[in-house]
């Protein structure tokens, strides 16, 4: 159960990080808030890296014996 929760958390982190990167790059063409603020590109990249590290650690452990 915890493995599935960590997998979902890793995927959510990657998705949120990508959204923050796109907002920081002003890819959505909106104004205000996070849009166009370049710090969010860096924060998003860190969040994506954390999510990928979590998923990578889970993949290296291999399948759980039953």
Long-range contacts (C-beta under 8 A, 24 or more apart in sequence): 3-58, 3-64, 6-54, 6-58, 7-55, 7-58, 9-51, 9-54, 10-51, 10-52, 10-54, 10-55, 10-58, 11-51, 11-55, 12-51, 13-47, 13-48, 13-50, 13-51, 13-54, 14-47, 14-48, 14-51, 14-52, 14-55, 16-44, 16-47, 17-44, 17-45, 17-46, 17-47, 17-48, 17-49, 17-50, 17-51, 18-44, 18-48, 19-44, 20-44, 20-47, 21-45, 21-48
